Amino acid sequence: MTFQDMIMTLDRFWASRGCVIAQPHDTEVGAGTFYPTTFLRALGPQPWRVAGVAPSRRPADGRYGDNPYRFQYYYQYQVVLKPSPADVQEQYLASLRELGIDPLAHDLRFVEDNWESPTLGAWGLGWEVWLDGMEITQFTYFQQVGGQDCRPVSVELTYGLERLAMYLQGVEHAFDVVVTPGTTIGDLRRDFEQQHCRYNFELADTELQRLLFDRFEAEALRLLEADVVHPAYEFVLRSSHAFNLLDARGVLSHTERQAYVQRVRKLAEASARGYLRLIAPSEPADAAGAAGPAGPAGAAGAVA
Amino acid sequence: MPRLLFEIGTEELPAWYVAPAAAALAEGLTARLAELRLSHGAARSFATPRRLAVVIDDVAPRSERRVEVRRGPAAAAAFDADGKPTRAASGFAASAGVRPDELEIEETPKGRYVVARREVGGEDAAELLPAALAALVAGLPAPRKMRWGEVDTPFVRPVSWLTALWDDRVLPVAAAGLEAGRTTRGHRFLHPDPVSLGDAGEYEAALLAADVVADRTARAVAVRDAIARAAAEHGGMADAAEALIEEVVDLVERPFALVGSIDEAFLELPDEVLTTVMIHHQRFVPVRDAEGRLLPSFVAVANHRVPDEALVRGGYERVLAGRLHDARFFWQADRRKSLAQHAWSLSGIGFQKELGSMADKVTRVGVGAVAVAKLLCVSDAEKHTLERALPLFRADLASEMVGELPELEGTMARAYAMADGLPAEVAVALEDGVLPRGPHDALPATRVGAVLAVSDRLDKLLGFFALGKRPTGSADPFALRRDAVAVARVLSAQGWRVALDELVAAVARGFEGGPVAVDAATVDEVVAFVWDRVAALLAEEGLGTPTVRAAVLASRAVIGAARRGHLLQALAGQPAFAEMLTLYKRAANLAERAPRGVEADPKLFAEPIEAELFAALPAARAGVERLLEAMHAQLPAWDLGTGPTGAIAGLDALADEVLQLKAPLDAFLDGVMVMVEDEAVRANRLALLAAVAATPRALGALEHLTG
């Protein structure tokens, strides 16, 4: 099965189970969890089902393409189901069968994983799914997102697409994964990966990133003040990415690093509150919401 | 009598939770049965990653019948002049569940009171149990619970099904949004169909038929056997730590072991890096040859016998290779700098806001460690090793490898120091200096390492105590008790006969001139805090509280106190010891009035008995000395909390030497008036008695043992 067949198979599978198939978001994120379709939609009472590829960037995880499993740019396949269905494990296993993975032929395990994102003010409990010892999926029941309790609870499934494809195609390196006959991931991304690793680890202008962080943060705060949570949240994502670059460059001391994490977290939590105000304009989510309900006109513009 | 089965079926539980949760479920249920007055037979616990269950035999079908007696108001207030019950009496009767005319009057020592007798019990167990079982689901203790879907009962992982059988009847338990039934589930993949149970007694066998080894002990045996056999077939021995086995047991329902191999090129990485990656990341068991060298293989335990082993083995091997590839990336990245260069980065790692960075901390520890080494009179060679190790101490905290695998702190310092070409003793001291990492971890083997370890922990205790951040009650957010335990264990294992207070004062010198002042009171507090841990560890070794107290008060060195504790316990079994205590008590009672600082002066003796007693002292003191020497010689230093390996021989004879004081003391107390008018003579006699009492007291603060 080619890489793009896998993606289309998962799309079809989750579409048949009532999911919106969302196309990738166009702002850098560290993981699909940062997607507005995950982070914001996990909040509030409305049912929600979404699936799709979430390209992600983790500057510190790059290995110049040398490590077969670790990259600074990679694809996650992200599924969010709210409320979490009672048979979600069975649904997930059915999706693996669609990909040609027969659990009977393999050693497939759900191994405890307590997920926490200090920058998102989010945590959840669940598992890493192991296929013959390899983590192929993170399976998380969100308990809190943006500092808000999740009721009902969403479940997030994050498939590691490259490593799944490596397994299915029996290749030793993600770059050898066939995307479509004649084209591998390496053909598409080798230079991209190596150059971005050079940028992330060696070339990134750290003064610029510090400056950008400050400006993105200020912009996010200004937009949150104006109660336009969608553009505000994109600036949260941008500031988070600037922080990730600074982290990869190794220029942050322990305490400085903690301070940046706290700053992103504050923004993420304010965004979560802003979103809850947006979806329930008549019921402010907290004291901050009492300042003034979001205007429906602004909200409509942002969603479009 | 009926058999009860209750099973909580779940999505995969965290491995560490399975065993304690199963025990808690069985304990919770038996406790509830006792409260409900339902007698029962044996209870058996079952647990796998997907279920917690308990089967209890011979549960009484009805609760025990008994008469409940409640006392009400005084008889005088219960009936009016006409003998009719007052409002107080009828209110009491209503609350006790009897009619007013059923109230009785009882004579008590306090007077006559109204009592209500009511026969209670006899309730149908099948009626009582559903609510009790539902409450167990909600109340099962767990450090961290979660919610799922729209269910409002938090549990450790989502609850998937409930099975509750009372012999062949389903008990209508409703909990976690589910209704209990008679079906359980077998192995997730081997037996996906529901398993219907006709009777509670079928549970274990039905699950075995459905490919689930529900008995955790049986599963543990199977896991151990499978691992050992697989390793042996590949010419090696499994290096299976207990904690790893325990975890693996609760990751599978039907264990099956497989052996995979490792690219020999990765064997260039340090042993601990390889094993940590195998164990920590993959739960693979390392395999060693007869000499203990790592072989390029590992054992993995799968959740079922897979049809094509090569397919699964290939998967294991690829993923381990990926992890080792990463570890080698960190190794090579770290090796671009020397350990000394990594040490420069410690200034960028915070230790604690007021106490500064790790670099500040290591500098302080250095000053303290040098002072400690001086106190111990270490050799010139050791001093030299310490001086070379100090600038590199904890430098590996700044390395990528420790950032990724924090449990390798110390280990990486040793590995990088060796790779930098530093002497082995320096490298070993660097690793020893961070030991023990936990309550059961190994202790430093070298003296220099122990100096570092003790100085580092005491520095932390002094710093946090000086800032007022000492533990209160059960709250110990900075894990300071763990540090104090580490200090106590290292000091005992090293057998250092050095006063704890002097050691702490030596480490406190690191704070001189720094931003946080450590005063004498803080030193005293830390000393007392460590002594508390010493006492707790001695209690863990089975010593009683009075013995521990007597031991701890008699020595300023941890090892001295520890050995005295065991000496006193051994002596307590000797008849001579009771005599020694009597002797001590007689002398000490009067000696309490002895003026301080006065020594017995033979010139002031008026009676020959006084001189005889005085003359007996040196021999008795020598006896005590010999007893203590035997104690130190025959109890090799040990890891406090585990108990000494040796025993003291010849206690009888040694105790007799001390008891030579007995006859002259008896004669003295019978024949000499102590509290005479002449102040000088009186003081002299009291001083003599004080000297007599002090002689056996060198063994321990005997006043705590005399009852």
Interface residues (C-beta under 8 A of the other chain):
Chain A: R63 D66 N67 P68 Y69 R70 P83 S84 P85 A86 Q89 P103 L104 A105 H106 D107 L108 R109 F110 V111 E112 N114 G124 L125 W127 L131 D132 G133 M134 Y141 Q143 C150 R151 P152 V153 V155 M166 Y167 E172 S253 H254 T255
Chain B: E11 E12 L13 P14 A15 W16 P49 R144 M146 R147 W148 G149 E150 V156 R157 P158 S160 R188 F189 L190 L251 V252 Q282 F284 A300 A302 N303 H304 V306 P307 D308 L311 V312 G314 G315 Y316 R318 V319 L320 G322 H325 D326 F329 G348 I349 G350
